């Protein structure tokens, strides 16, 4: 990835985090973490991956973010006036943590079964 894209993705991640925490003062947004940002080569779209602590509220939060994505983009634009254009943000749930938990559970079960077989 080029230095320009790296800086831009870092800026997006930091600014969106600030917007979620400070500008959108909804308690639901307290447990959102932006895990990564991918940007298209033309810098017109940014894919934002979110990790949401409460699994039961993931869809609700994603719907809420989708509803206010215009507000989020506008706030990003106000905070970054020097940018020539503002990318369109597309939000996704990052399920990496779920996969890690599943693998850890499976490994733990294997380890427990090995201990049972040894005794």
N, CA, C and O atoms as a GROMACS GRO file, in nm:
protein
  476
    1UNK      N    1   0.085  -0.117   0.000
    1UNK     CA    2   0.000   0.000   0.000
    1UNK      C    3   0.090   0.123   0.000
    1UNK      O    4   0.191   0.128   0.069
    2UNK      N    5   0.050   0.221  -0.078
    2UNK     CA    6   0.130   0.343  -0.087
    2UNK      C    7   0.120   0.423   0.043
    2UNK      O    8   0.027   0.407   0.121
    3UNK      N    9   0.217   0.509   0.063
    3UNK     CA   10   0.220   0.592   0.183
    3UNK      C   11   0.097   0.682   0.188
    3UNK      O   12   0.040   0.705   0.295
    4UNK      N   13   0.056   0.733   0.074
    4UNK     CA   14  -0.061   0.820   0.068
    4UNK      C   15  -0.187   0.747   0.115
    4UNK      O   16  -0.265   0.800   0.194
    5UNK      N   17  -0.205   0.623   0.066
    5UNK     CA   18  -0.322   0.545   0.106
    5UNK      C   19  -0.315   0.508   0.254
    5UNK      O   20  -0.417   0.509   0.324
    6UNK      N   21  -0.195   0.477   0.303
    6UNK     CA   22  -0.180   0.443   0.444
    6UNK      C   23  -0.217   0.562   0.532
    6UNK      O   24  -0.288   0.546   0.632
    7UNK      N   25  -0.169   0.679   0.497
    7UNK     CA   26  -0.202   0.799   0.574
    7UNK      C   27  -0.352   0.828   0.568
    7UNK      O   28  -0.412   0.866   0.669
    8UNK      N   29  -0.410   0.809   0.452
    8UNK     CA   30  -0.552   0.838   0.435
    8UNK      C   31  -0.638   0.740   0.515
    8UNK      O   32  -0.734   0.781   0.579
    9UNK      N   33  -0.604   0.612   0.512
    9UNK     CA   34  -0.680   0.514   0.591
    9UNK      C   35  -0.665   0.540   0.741
    9UNK      O   36  -0.760   0.525   0.817
   10UNK      N   37  -0.546   0.580   0.782
   10UNK     CA   38  -0.524   0.613   0.923
   10UNK      C   39  -0.608   0.734   0.962
   10UNK      O   40  -0.669   0.736   1.069
   11UNK      N   41  -0.611   0.836   0.876
   11UNK     CA   42  -0.692   0.955   0.902
   11UNK      C   43  -0.840   0.918   0.914
   11UNK      O   44  -0.908   0.964   1.006
   12UNK      N   45  -0.888   0.837   0.823
   12UNK     CA   46  -1.029   0.796   0.826
   12UNK      C   47  -1.060   0.724   0.957
   12UNK      O   48  -1.161   0.753   1.022
   13UNK      N   49  -0.975   0.632   0.994
   13UNK     CA   50  -0.996   0.553   1.116
   13UNK      C   51  -1.001   0.645   1.239
   13UNK      O   52  -1.090   0.631   1.323
   14UNK      N   53  -0.906   0.737   1.249
   14UNK     CA   54  -0.901   0.828   1.363
   14UNK      C   55  -1.021   0.922   1.366
   14UNK      O   56  -1.082   0.941   1.471
   15UNK      N   57  -1.054   0.979   1.252
   15UNK     CA   58  -1.163   1.076   1.247
   15UNK      C   59  -1.298   1.010   1.274
   15UNK      O   60  -1.380   1.064   1.348
   16UNK      N   61  -1.322   0.894   1.215
   16UNK     CA   62  -1.449   0.825   1.240
   16UNK      C   63  -1.461   0.783   1.386
   16UNK      O   64  -1.570   0.789   1.444
   17UNK      N   65  -1.350   0.742   1.445
   17UNK     CA   66  -1.352   0.707   1.588
   17UNK      C   67  -1.391   0.829   1.671
   17UNK      O   68  -1.473   0.818   1.762
   18UNK      N   69  -1.333   0.944   1.638
   18UNK     CA   70  -1.365   1.066   1.710
   18UNK      C   71  -1.513   1.101   1.692
   18UNK      O   72  -1.582   1.137   1.788
   19UNK      N   73  -1.562   1.089   1.570
   19UNK     CA   74  -1.703   1.121   1.542
   19UNK      C   75  -1.796   1.029   1.620
   19UNK      O   76  -1.894   1.075   1.678
   20UNK      N   77  -1.765   0.900   1.622
   20UNK     CA   78  -1.849   0.805   1.696
   20UNK      C   79  -1.850   0.837   1.846
   20UNK      O   80  -1.954   0.824   1.911
   21UNK      N   81  -1.736   0.876   1.900
   21UNK     CA   82  -1.727   0.900   2.044
   21UNK      C   83  -1.781   1.037   2.084
   21UNK      O   84  -1.860   1.049   2.178
   22UNK      N   85  -1.737   1.140   2.014
   22UNK     CA   86  -1.767   1.278   2.057
   22UNK      C   87  -1.891   1.338   1.993
   22UNK      O   88  -1.967   1.407   2.061
   23UNK      N   89  -1.912   1.315   1.867
   23UNK     CA   90  -2.020   1.382   1.796
   23UNK      C   91  -2.154   1.308   1.810
   23UNK      O   92  -2.258   1.369   1.834
   24UNK      N   93  -2.149   1.177   1.796
   24UNK     CA   94  -2.270   1.096   1.810
   24UNK      C   95  -2.274   1.049   1.955
   24UNK      O   96  -2.210   0.950   1.991
   25UNK      N   97  -2.347   1.117   2.034
   25UNK     CA   98  -2.347   1.088   2.177
   25UNK      C   99  -2.459   0.990   2.210
   25UNK      O  100  -2.551   1.020   2.286
   26UNK      N  101  -2.448   0.872   2.150
   26UNK     CA  102  -2.544   0.765   2.173
   26UNK      C  103  -2.470   0.655   2.249
   26UNK      O  104  -2.364   0.612   2.205
   27UNK      N  105  -2.523   0.610   2.362
   27UNK     CA  106  -2.454   0.506   2.439
   27UNK      C  107  -2.429   0.377   2.360
   27UNK      O  108  -2.336   0.302   2.392
   28UNK      N  109  -2.510   0.352   2.258
   28UNK     CA  110  -2.488   0.232   2.175
   28UNK      C  111  -2.351   0.236   2.105
   28UNK      O  112  -2.292   0.131   2.077
   29UNK      N  113  -2.302   0.355   2.077
   29UNK     CA  114  -2.177   0.370   2.003
   29UNK      C  115  -2.053   0.358   2.091
   29UNK      O  116  -1.941   0.364   2.041
   30UNK      N  117  -2.072   0.340   2.222
   30UNK     CA  118  -1.957   0.330   2.312
   30UNK      C  119  -1.876   0.202   2.294
   30UNK      O  120  -1.758   0.198   2.329
   31UNK      N  121  -1.937   0.100   2.240
   31UNK     CA  122  -1.869  -0.028   2.229
   31UNK      C  123  -1.837  -0.066   2.085
   31UNK      O  124  -1.828  -0.184   2.051
   32UNK      N  125  -1.818   0.035   2.001
   32UNK     CA  126  -1.779   0.012   1.862
   32UNK      C  127  -1.630   0.039   1.849
   32UNK      O  128  -1.579   0.138   1.900
   33UNK      N  129  -1.562  -0.051   1.781
   33UNK     CA  130  -1.421  -0.032   1.749
   33UNK      C  131  -1.404  -0.043   1.598
   33UNK      O  132  -1.454  -0.136   1.536
   34UNK      N  133  -1.334   0.052   1.541
   34UNK     CA  134  -1.303   0.044   1.398
   34UNK      C  135  -1.177  -0.042   1.388
   34UNK      O  136  -1.069   0.000   1.429
   35UNK      N  137  -1.192  -0.161   1.333
   35UNK     CA  138  -1.080  -0.254   1.328
   35UNK      C  139  -0.989  -0.229   1.208
   35UNK      O  140  -0.867  -0.244   1.218
   36UNK      N  141  -1.047  -0.191   1.096
   36UNK     CA  142  -0.965  -0.161   0.979
   36UNK      C  143  -1.045  -0.081   0.879
   36UNK      O  144  -1.168  -0.079   0.880
   37UNK      N  145  -0.971  -0.017   0.791
   37UNK     CA  146  -1.031   0.060   0.683
   37UNK      C  147  -0.957   0.022   0.556
   37UNK      O  148  -0.834   0.022   0.551
   38UNK      N  149  -1.034  -0.012   0.454
   38UNK     CA  150  -0.977  -0.040   0.322
   38UNK      C  151  -1.030   0.068   0.228
   38UNK      O  152  -1.146   0.106   0.235
   39UNK      N  153  -0.943   0.115   0.141
   39UNK     CA  154  -0.983   0.222   0.051
   39UNK      C  155  -0.959   0.180  -0.092
   39UNK      O  156  -0.860   0.112  -0.122
   40UNK      N  157  -1.048   0.220  -0.181
   40UNK     CA  158  -1.033   0.185  -0.322
   40UNK      C  159  -0.915   0.264  -0.381
   40UNK      O  160  -0.878   0.369  -0.328
   41UNK      N  161  -0.857   0.215  -0.491
   41UNK     CA  162  -0.741   0.284  -0.550
   41UNK      C  163  -0.768   0.429  -0.590
   41UNK      O  164  -0.677   0.512  -0.586
   42UNK      N  165  -0.892   0.460  -0.627
   42UNK     CA  166  -0.923   0.598  -0.664
   42UNK      C  167  -0.960   0.685  -0.543
   42UNK      O  168  -0.992   0.803  -0.558
   43UNK      N  169  -0.957   0.627  -0.424
   43UNK     CA  170  -0.985   0.695  -0.297
   43UNK      C  171  -1.129   0.747  -0.287
   43UNK      O  172  -1.157   0.837  -0.208
   44UNK      N  173  -1.218   0.691  -0.365
   44UNK     CA  174  -1.357   0.738  -0.366
   44UNK      C  175  -1.445   0.663  -0.266
   44UNK      O  176  -1.547   0.716  -0.222
   45UNK      N  177  -1.407   0.541  -0.230
   45UNK     CA  178  -1.484   0.463  -0.133
   45UNK      C  179  -1.392   0.408  -0.026
   45UNK      O  180  -1.278   0.368  -0.052
   46UNK      N  181  -1.443   0.410   0.096
   46UNK     CA  182  -1.370   0.353   0.209
   46UNK      C  183  -1.458   0.247   0.273
   46UNK      O  184  -1.573   0.273   0.308
   47UNK      N  185  -1.403   0.128   0.288
   47UNK     CA  186  -1.474   0.017   0.351
   47UNK      C  187  -1.430   0.014   0.497
   47UNK      O  188  -1.314  -0.012   0.528
   48UNK      N  189  -1.524   0.039   0.586
   48UNK     CA  190  -1.495   0.052   0.728
   48UNK      C  191  -1.546  -0.073   0.798
   48UNK      O  192  -1.665  -0.104   0.793
   49UNK      N  193  -1.455  -0.144   0.864
   49UNK     CA  194  -1.489  -0.267   0.936
   49UNK      C  195  -1.502  -0.236   1.084
   49UNK      O  196  -1.410  -0.181   1.145
   50UNK      N  197  -1.616  -0.272   1.140
   50UNK     CA  198  -1.648  -0.240   1.278
   50UNK      C  199  -1.656  -0.368   1.362
   50UNK      O  200  -1.711  -0.469   1.320
   51UNK      N  201  -1.600  -0.359   1.480
   51UNK     CA  202  -1.616  -0.465   1.578
   51UNK      C  203  -1.710  -0.411   1.685
   51UNK      O  204  -1.684  -0.307   1.745
   52UNK      N  205  -1.817  -0.484   1.709
   52UNK     CA  206  -1.918  -0.439   1.805
   52UNK      C  207  -1.922  -0.542   1.917
   52UNK      O  208  -1.946  -0.660   1.895
   53UNK      N  209  -1.898  -0.493   2.039
   53UNK     CA  210  -1.884  -0.581   2.154
   53UNK      C  211  -2.007  -0.667   2.179
   53UNK      O  212  -1.996  -0.788   2.195
   54UNK      N  213  -2.123  -0.605   2.182
   54UNK     CA  214  -2.247  -0.678   2.210
   54UNK      C  215  -2.300  -0.741   2.081
   54UNK      O  216  -2.348  -0.671   1.992
   55UNK      N  217  -2.290  -0.871   2.073
   55UNK     CA  218  -2.330  -0.943   1.951
   55UNK      C  219  -2.479  -0.926   1.919
   55UNK      O  220  -2.518  -0.929   1.803
   56UNK      N  221  -2.560  -0.909   2.021
   56UNK     CA  222  -2.704  -0.898   1.999
   56UNK      C  223  -2.744  -0.765   1.936
   56UNK      O  224  -2.852  -0.753   1.878
   57UNK      N  225  -2.657  -0.665   1.948
   57UNK     CA  226  -2.690  -0.531   1.896
   57UNK      C  227  -2.619  -0.498   1.765
   57UNK      O  228  -2.628  -0.385   1.718
   58UNK      N  229  -2.552  -0.593   1.707
   58UNK     CA  230  -2.473  -0.565   1.586
   58UNK      C  231  -2.558  -0.514   1.471
   58UNK      O  232  -2.527  -0.411   1.412
   59UNK      N  233  -2.664  -0.586   1.440
   59UNK     CA  234  -2.748  -0.547   1.326
   59UNK      C  235  -2.816  -0.412   1.352
   59UNK      O  236  -2.827  -0.329   1.262
   60UNK      N  237  -2.861  -0.392   1.475
   60UNK     CA  238  -2.926  -0.267   1.511
   60UNK      C  239  -2.829  -0.150   1.494
   60UNK      O  240  -2.866  -0.046   1.439
   61UNK      N  241  -2.706  -0.167   1.540
   61UNK     CA  242  -2.606  -0.061   1.527
   61UNK      C  243  -2.568  -0.037   1.382
   61UNK      O  244  -2.552   0.078   1.340
   62UNK      N  245  -2.553  -0.143   1.307
   62UNK     CA  246  -2.519  -0.127   1.165
   62UNK      C  247  -2.631  -0.053   1.092
   62UNK      O  248  -2.603   0.031   1.006
   63UNK      N  249  -2.756  -0.084   1.123
   63UNK     CA  250  -2.869  -0.013   1.064
   63UNK      C  251  -2.867   0.135   1.103
   63UNK      O  252  -2.892   0.222   1.020
   64UNK      N  253  -2.836   0.161   1.230
   64UNK     CA  254  -2.832   0.301   1.277
   64UNK      C  255  -2.720   0.378   1.208
   64UNK      O  256  -2.739   0.493   1.169
   65UNK      N  257  -2.605   0.315   1.194
   65UNK     CA  258  -2.493   0.381   1.125
   65UNK      C  259  -2.529   0.408   0.980
   65UNK      O  260  -2.497   0.514   0.926
   66UNK      N  261  -2.596   0.313   0.917
   66UNK     CA  262  -2.638   0.331   0.778
   66UNK      C  263  -2.736   0.446   0.766
   66UNK      O  264  -2.731   0.522   0.669
   67UNK      N  265  -2.824   0.460   0.864
   67UNK     CA  266  -2.921   0.570   0.863
   67UNK      C  267  -2.853   0.707   0.873
   67UNK      O  268  -2.897   0.802   0.808
   68UNK      N  269  -2.747   0.716   0.952
   68UNK     CA  270  -2.683   0.846   0.975
   68UNK      C  271  -2.550   0.860   0.900
   68UNK      O  272  -2.468   0.945   0.935
   69UNK      N  273  -2.529   0.777   0.798
   69UNK     CA  274  -2.400   0.783   0.730
   69UNK      C  275  -2.378   0.917   0.660
   69UNK      O  276  -2.264   0.959   0.642
   70UNK      N  277  -2.486   0.985   0.620
   70UNK     CA  278  -2.472   1.118   0.561
   70UNK      C  279  -2.420   1.218   0.663
   70UNK      O  280  -2.333   1.300   0.632
   71UNK      N  281  -2.473   1.211   0.786
   71UNK     CA  282  -2.426   1.296   0.894
   71UNK      C  283  -2.278   1.270   0.924
   71UNK      O  284  -2.201   1.363   0.945
   72UNK      N  285  -2.241   1.142   0.927
   72UNK     CA  286  -2.103   1.105   0.956
   72UNK      C  287  -2.010   1.160   0.846
   72UNK      O  288  -1.905   1.215   0.876
   73UNK      N  289  -2.050   1.144   0.722
   73UNK     CA  290  -1.968   1.192   0.610
   73UNK      C  291  -1.957   1.345   0.613
   73UNK      O  292  -1.850   1.400   0.587
   74UNK      N  293  -2.067   1.413   0.644
   74UNK     CA  294  -2.066   1.559   0.653
   74UNK      C  295  -1.973   1.606   0.763
   74UNK      O  296  -1.896   1.700   0.744
   75UNK      N  297  -1.980   1.542   0.878
   75UNK     CA  298  -1.891   1.578   0.990
   75UNK      C  299  -1.745   1.553   0.952
   75UNK      O  300  -1.657   1.633   0.984
   76UNK      N  301  -1.720   1.442   0.885
   76UNK     CA  302  -1.584   1.412   0.839
   76UNK      C  303  -1.536   1.522   0.744
   76UNK      O  304  -1.421   1.566   0.753
   77UNK      N  305  -1.622   1.566   0.656
   77UNK     CA  306  -1.587   1.671   0.560
   77UNK      C  307  -1.557   1.803   0.632
   77UNK      O  308  -1.462   1.872   0.596
   78UNK      N  309  -1.637   1.838   0.733
   78UNK     CA  310  -1.614   1.961   0.808
   78UNK      C  311  -1.481   1.958   0.882
   78UNK      O  312  -1.412   2.059   0.892
   79UNK      N  313  -1.446   1.842   0.932
   79UNK     CA  314  -1.320   1.830   1.007
   79UNK      C  315  -1.198   1.819   0.916
   79UNK      O  316  -1.085   1.835   0.962
   80UNK      N  317  -1.219   1.791   0.788
   80UNK     CA  318  -1.109   1.772   0.694
   80UNK      C  319  -1.132   1.852   0.566
   80UNK      O  320  -1.143   1.795   0.457
   81UNK      N  321  -1.140   1.980   0.580
   81UNK     CA  322  -1.170   2.068   0.466
   81UNK      C  323  -1.061   2.071   0.361
   81UNK      O  324  -1.087   2.107   0.246
   82UNK      N  325  -0.940   2.034   0.398
   82UNK     CA  326  -0.829   2.039   0.304
   82UNK      C  327  -0.834   1.926   0.199
   82UNK      O  328  -0.763   1.930   0.099
   83UNK      N  329  -0.918   1.827   0.223
   83UNK     CA  330  -0.928   1.715   0.129
   83UNK      C  331  -1.003   1.757   0.003
   83UNK      O  332  -1.100   1.833   0.009
   84UNK      N  333  -0.957   1.709  -0.110
   84UNK     CA  334  -1.018   1.743  -0.238
   84UNK      C  335  -1.158   1.682  -0.249
   84UNK      O  336  -1.250   1.745  -0.301
   85UNK      N  337  -1.172   1.561  -0.201
   85UNK     CA  338  -1.303   1.494  -0.202
   85UNK      C  339  -1.313   1.406  -0.078
   85UNK      O  340  -1.212   1.368  -0.018
   86UNK      N  341  -1.434   1.373  -0.044
   86UNK     CA  342  -1.461   1.290   0.073
   86UNK      C  343  -1.511   1.155   0.023
   86UNK      O  344  -1.605   1.149  -0.056
   87UNK      N  345  -1.448   1.047   0.068
   87UNK     CA  346  -1.493   0.915   0.021
   87UNK      C  347  -1.630   0.878   0.077
   87UNK      O  348  -1.673   0.928   0.181
   88UNK      N  349  -1.695   0.791   0.006
   88UNK     CA  350  -1.820   0.734   0.056
   88UNK      C  351  -1.782   0.620   0.150
   88UNK      O  352  -1.700   0.535   0.116
   89UNK      N  353  -1.841   0.620   0.268
   89UNK     CA  354  -1.810   0.517   0.367
   89UNK      C  355  -1.910   0.403   0.355
   89UNK      O  356  -2.031   0.424   0.354
   90UNK      N  357  -1.857   0.281   0.348
   90UNK     CA  358  -1.939   0.161   0.345
   90UNK      C  359  -1.901   0.080   0.469
   90UNK      O  360  -1.784   0.049   0.490
   91UNK      N  361  -1.999   0.047   0.550
   91UNK     CA  362  -1.973  -0.016   0.680
   91UNK      C  363  -2.003  -0.165   0.677
   91UNK      O  364  -2.100  -0.211   0.617
   92UNK      N  365  -1.914  -0.240   0.745
   92UNK     CA  366  -1.928  -0.385   0.756
   92UNK      C  367  -1.899  -0.426   0.901
   92UNK      O  368  -1.825  -0.360   0.972
   93UNK      N  369  -1.959  -0.536   0.940
   93UNK     CA  370  -1.927  -0.597   1.069
   93UNK      C  371  -1.803  -0.683   1.050
   93UNK      O  372  -1.800  -0.769   0.962
   94UNK      N  373  -1.701  -0.660   1.132
   94UNK     CA  374  -1.579  -0.740   1.126
   94UNK      C  375  -1.600  -0.862   1.216
   94UNK      O  376  -1.613  -0.849   1.338
   95UNK      N  377  -1.602  -0.978   1.155
   95UNK     CA  378  -1.629  -1.101   1.230
   95UNK      C  379  -1.502  -1.176   1.267
   95UNK      O  380  -1.507  -1.293   1.305
   96UNK      N  381  -1.389  -1.110   1.256
   96UNK     CA  382  -1.262  -1.172   1.289
   96UNK      C  383  -1.258  -1.220   1.434
   96UNK      O  384  -1.211  -1.329   1.462
   97UNK      N  385  -1.308  -1.137   1.524
   97UNK     CA  386  -1.308  -1.173   1.666
   97UNK      C  387  -1.392  -1.298   1.689
   97UNK      O  388  -1.356  -1.383   1.770
   98UNK      N  389  -1.504  -1.309   1.619
   98UNK     CA  390  -1.588  -1.428   1.632
   98UNK      C  391  -1.514  -1.553   1.587
   98UNK      O  392  -1.522  -1.658   1.651
   99UNK      N  393  -1.441  -1.541   1.477
   99UNK     CA  394  -1.364  -1.655   1.426
   99UNK      C  395  -1.254  -1.693   1.525
   99UNK      O  396  -1.229  -1.812   1.547
  100UNK      N  397  -1.189  -1.595   1.583
  100UNK     CA  398  -1.083  -1.622   1.681
  100UNK      C  399  -1.142  -1.693   1.803
  100UNK      O  400  -1.084  -1.790   1.852
  101UNK      N  401  -1.257  -1.646   1.851
  101UNK     CA  402  -1.322  -1.710   1.966
  101UNK      C  403  -1.358  -1.855   1.935
  101UNK      O  404  -1.341  -1.943   2.019
  102UNK      N  405  -1.409  -1.879   1.815
  102UNK     CA  406  -1.448  -2.014   1.775
  102UNK      C  407  -1.326  -2.106   1.771
  102UNK      O  408  -1.331  -2.220   1.818
  103UNK      N  409  -1.217  -2.058   1.714
  103UNK     CA  410  -1.094  -2.137   1.705
  103UNK      C  411  -1.039  -2.166   1.844
  103UNK      O  412  -0.996  -2.277   1.873
  104UNK      N  413  -1.041  -2.062   1.931
  104UNK     CA  414  -0.992  -2.083   2.068
  104UNK      C  415  -1.076  -2.188   2.141
  104UNK      O  416  -1.021  -2.270   2.215
  105UNK      N  417  -1.206  -2.185   2.121
  105UNK     CA  418  -1.295  -2.283   2.185
  105UNK      C  419  -1.264  -2.424   2.134
  105UNK      O  420  -1.257  -2.518   2.212
  106UNK      N  421  -1.245  -2.436   2.004
  106UNK     CA  422  -1.213  -2.567   1.947
  106UNK      C  423  -1.078  -2.618   1.999
  106UNK      O  424  -1.065  -2.736   2.032
  107UNK      N  425  -0.979  -2.530   2.006
  107UNK     CA  426  -0.848  -2.571   2.057
  107UNK      C  427  -0.856  -2.612   2.204
  107UNK      O  428  -0.790  -2.706   2.248
  108UNK      N  429  -0.936  -2.540   2.279
  108UNK     CA  430  -0.954  -2.572   2.420
  108UNK      C  431  -1.019  -2.709   2.435
  108UNK      O  432  -0.978  -2.788   2.521
  109UNK      N  433  -1.120  -2.738   2.353
  109UNK     CA  434  -1.185  -2.869   2.356
  109UNK      C  435  -1.087  -2.979   2.319
  109UNK      O  436  -1.087  -3.085   2.382
  110UNK      N  437  -1.006  -2.956   2.218
  110UNK     CA  438  -0.906  -3.056   2.178
  110UNK      C  439  -0.808  -3.081   2.292
  110UNK      O  440  -0.774  -3.196   2.322
  111UNK      N  441  -0.764  -2.973   2.356
  111UNK     CA  442  -0.669  -2.986   2.466
  111UNK      C  443  -0.732  -3.063   2.583
  111UNK      O  444  -0.666  -3.147   2.644
  112UNK      N  445  -0.857  -3.034   2.613
  112UNK     CA  446  -0.927  -3.105   2.720
  112UNK      C  447  -0.942  -3.255   2.686
  112UNK      O  448  -0.923  -3.341   2.772
  113UNK      N  449  -0.975  -3.283   2.562
  113UNK     CA  450  -0.988  -3.423   2.520
  113UNK      C  451  -0.854  -3.495   2.526
  113UNK      O  452  -0.850  -3.613   2.563
  114UNK      N  453  -0.746  -3.429   2.492
  114UNK     CA  454  -0.614  -3.490   2.502
  114UNK      C  455  -0.580  -3.520   2.648
  114UNK      O  456  -0.523  -3.625   2.679
  115UNK      N  457  -0.614  -3.428   2.736
  115UNK     CA  458  -0.586  -3.449   2.880
  115UNK      C  459  -0.668  -3.566   2.933
  115UNK      O  460  -0.620  -3.641   3.018
  116UNK      N  461  -0.791  -3.583   2.887
  116UNK     CA  462  -0.875  -3.693   2.932
  116UNK      C  463  -0.820  -3.826   2.882
  116UNK      O  464  -0.822  -3.926   2.954
  117UNK      N  465  -0.770  -3.827   2.760
  117UNK     CA  466  -0.716  -3.950   2.700
  117UNK      C  467  -0.585  -3.991   2.766
  117UNK      O  468  -0.553  -4.110   2.769
  118UNK      N  469  -0.508  -3.897   2.818
  118UNK     CA  470  -0.381  -3.928   2.881
  118UNK      C  471  -0.400  -3.992   3.018
  118UNK      O  472  -0.316  -4.069   3.063
  119UNK      N  473  -0.510  -3.960   3.083
  119UNK     CA  474  -0.530  -4.013   3.219
  119UNK      C  475  -0.600  -4.144   3.221
  119UNK      O  476  -0.623  -4.201   3.328
   0.00000   0.00000   0.00000
